[in-house]
Amino acid sequence: MRIGYFEPLSRAWERTRAILWQPFDLAKWLLLAFAAWVAGLTTDTGSAAAGRWDGNDAGRQVWSGFDRMWDGFSANVFWLALVFMAVMIGIAVAILLLWITSRFKFIFLGNLVTNRAEIVEPWKRHEALGNSLFLWRLCFSAACVAGVVLVAVVFFAPAAGLSLHDTLEGLSVAAGVFGTLGLVLFGIAALFVALMTESFVVPIMYRYEMPVLDAWRAFIPWLKTRPLHFVVYGLFVLLLAVIFALFFSIFCMITCCLAALPYLGTVLLLPVWVAYRLLSVEFLAQFHPDFDLFRPLPEDVEVVFVEGE
């Protein structure tokens, strides 16, 4: 079995052309863009910059900053309650968005597979799949937050404390370095799991109408059998993301930053989002014909749990 990367991309682009331009329908374009926009609302598109770590100065700054912040808050209980309420509202909004986008991931994918542009009927039809994905994403997000907190408690908090003593500055720097390395490795693993979920687990859920854990059980044997192919797929997507970031920067300048506006940017760049969603679908179809979402699935077929040639 030969697994390609540019071939699925080429097929995804051909399907994108057929869906969006053969024939062109403005109403269909706008509805697909809306589904794509809502499905990606909670996608992290930001970036972070890291500076030089100075154990001694950083430790004093961290603890002095905490002291000033606590003194200011404790002086007025009202502000503490206000901040707590704001945090709770933010968490509630984030959970609501996670629930909505989980359903819309199936709506967008289903519209592309069936070459339609519908919202209301698929919203009802994919309720079970959307709720299953939502609960998994919620638990996964909580696990990621817990992992970051654990690394911070194990490495960065001791590093800040140790840096208060000049004689322990070396240990502080070492703890900071290991903590940063731990965060990087944890972040890479979390991003890989998120990519596998979005790219392959969601299509398997849609294909077989199965909950997320069953879809993962169907996918993991393929991941174990051909791990290199999926790692290379992740690197391939990363390369495409870098190319897209450069293209997006130029496109924003040409359109006077209109492409950066919510929803409008998705409308302008809809072919990119459609092709990206179809890329993983075409890539997955290479492993077994039953994984091909564009082929009718026999009624008596069972999900392919083991690799077949």
N, C-alpha and C positions, 0 to 999 in steps of 0.2 A: 504494500500500500504506500503510494507516494503522497506525502503531505506537502502542499504548496502554500505560499503566502501571497504572492502577487496574483496568482490565478483567482483565488477567492475575492481579492480586491477588485479585479477586473470584472468578474461576474456580478459583484455587488453594484458596481457602477453601471453596468448594462441594465440591471433590474431597476436601478434608480432612474435612469433615463426613461425606461418604459413606464414606470409609475408616475413620474412627474410631467413628462412631455408627450406621451403617446396615448391620448391627446392631452394638451395642456388644459387644466381646469383650475381657474383662480380660487373658487370656493373650496375645492379639494385641497389645493396647496395650503390655504390658510388654516383649514381644519387639521391637516397633518402637522403643520408648524405648531399649532396650539398643543396638540398631543405630545409632540417632541419636546416642546418647551416645558410643559408641566411635568413630563416624565423625568426631566433633567434638573428640576428645581433644586434638589438637594445634592447635586453633583459638585464636588469640591474642585473649582477651577482656579483657586488662588495659589499663591506661592509664598514661601517663607525665606527670609534671608538670615543667615547666621553670622555672628561677629566673633571676635577673638575672646577666648575665655581667660579671664584673669582671676584666679581663685581668691586672692586676698581682697582685692577691691570689690569683686563681684559679691563675695560673701557679706561684706559690710553693707554694701548698697542694698542687697536683698533684705537683710534683716532690719536695717534702718527704715527701709521703705515699708515693710510690714508693720513696724512699730508706729510710724507716722499714720499709716492708713487706719490701724486699729484705734489709735488715740482719737482720730477724727471721727470715726464711726461711733465709738463708745460714748462720745460726748453728746450724742443725740440719738436716742433709740428710734426716733421717727425715721431717720435716714437708713438705719439698719433694716427696719421693716419694709421701707420702700425698695431698697436694693433686693431684699429677699423676694418681694412680690414681682419685681422686674425679672429676676432670674427664673422664677416659676412660670411666668407668662412666656418667657423666651423658650423654656423647655417644652411647654405645652404647644406652642406654635411649631417648634421643630418636630415634635411627634406627629402633629396634624399633617404637616407637609410630608413627612415620611410615609404616612398612611395613604395620602392622595397620590403621591408619586409612585408608590408601589403598584397601585391599580393601573395608573396610566402607562406604566412600562409594558403591560400586556395589551393595553388599548393601542398604543403606537405600533408595537410589533404585529399585532393582529391586523391592523389596517394595511401594513406593508405586505403581509403574506396574502391577504385577500384582495389587495389592490382597491381598497375602499377608503372612505374618510368618514367614520362614524364615531360618535362619542357616547351618546346615551345608552344605546343597546349594549355595546361592549362593556360599559361601566357596570351594568347589572350582571352580565354574563360572566365576567371575570372576578366577581366578588370573592369567591373562595380562594382563587389563586392570589389575588392581591392581598388579602388578609394574611395568608400564609407567608408570603414574601415580606410583608410589613413586620410581622412578629419576629422573623429571622433577622431582618435588618436592624430592628430595635435592639434585640439581644446582642447582635454583632457590634453595634455602635456602643452599647453599654460596656461590652468587653474591651473595646478599644480604649475607651475613656479610663476604665479600671487599669488597663495595662500601662497607660501613660502615667497615671497617678502612682502606680506601684514603682515604676522606674524612677519617678521624681522623689518618692519617699526613700527608696533604697540608696540612690546615688546623689541626687542634687541637694536634698536637705542636709545630709551629713557633710557634703562638700561645702555648703555655705557655713555650717557651724565650724568645721575644721579650719576654714580660712580665716576665722577670727584670731587664730593663734599663728604667728609667723613661723613657728617651728614646725607646724603641721601643714604649711602651704603646699608642700609637694604631694601629700596625700589628698589634699583638696583638689589639686589639678588632676590627679589620677582618677579620683572619683568622678569629676566632671567629664573627663574624656570617656570613661567607660559608660557613664550615663548617656552621653551624646551618641556613642556607638550603639548602645542598646536601643535608644529611641529610633535611630536610623534603621536598624535591622527589623525592629518591630513594625515600623512604618512600611517598609518594603513588603513584609509578610502580609500586613493588613491590606495594602493596596492590591497585592496579587489575589488574595481571597475575594476582595470586592470586584476585581476585574473578571475573575472566573465566574462569579455569581451573575454579574450583568451580562457577560458574553455568552455563557453556555448553560448555566443552571436555569436562567429565565426561559430561554428557548426550549429546553427539555421539559420544563413545567408546562409551557404552552402546548407543546407537541402532544404530550401524553395526559394532560389535565391532571397532574399529580402535585401534591404539596411539596414544599421546598426541600424538606429532609429526604423524601423519596427521590427527588431529582438529584440531590447531592450523592445519594447512594448509587444512583445510576451513572453519575459522572465520574466519581472517584476512581473506579477501576480503570477507566481510560486515562485519567491523570497519572495513575501509578504506572501504567504500561508504557505510556509515551510522555514522560514528564518534560523531556527536552523540547518537544514540539510546542507544548503550552508555554514553557518559559520563553522560547523564541517568539512565540506569538505575542507575549507581553512586551518583549523588547521591540517587536515590529510595531505594535500599537504606540509605544513610547516614541519611536522614530516618527511615526505619522503625526503624533501630537506636537512634536517639535516643529515639523514642517507646517502644520496647521497654525501654530502660534505665530510663526513668521508671516504666513499668509494673512492671518487675522489682523496683525498689526498694520500691514500695508492696506488691507481692505478697510480698516477703521479710518485711516488717514484719507483714503479716497472718498469715503462716504461721510466724512466729517463726524466720525464717531457714532453714526447712526447704527452701525452693526453691533455696537456695545449696549444698545438699549434693550431692556427686557422685551421679549416676544418679537419685536421688530427685527432684532438681530437673527433670531431663529428663522423668521420668514425669509430674510435675505440669504441665509446660509443653509436653507433646508436641504439642498442636495448633499451637502457634506454630512449632515446628521443622518439622513436616510442611508447613505452609502456606509457610514460607520456602523449603524445598527445592523445592516445586512451583511457586513464583513464577517462578523462572528458566526452568523447563521450559515453562510457559505463555507466558512472554515470548518464548522462542526459537521457539515454534511459529508465531508471527505472521509470521515471515520466509519460511517455505516450509512447505507441508503435510508434506513428507517429514521435517521436523524435529519433528513432533508425535509424542512418544513413546507416546501413547495410541491411535494409529492403527496398524493392521497395516502393516508395511513389505513391499512386494512383493519377491519373491525376486530379480528381475532389476534392481532399482533400484540406482543408484549414488549416492554421497554428492553433495549439491548443493554444488559448489565455487564457483559464481558465482551472483549474484543473479538470480532469475527473478520476473517479475511474474505 
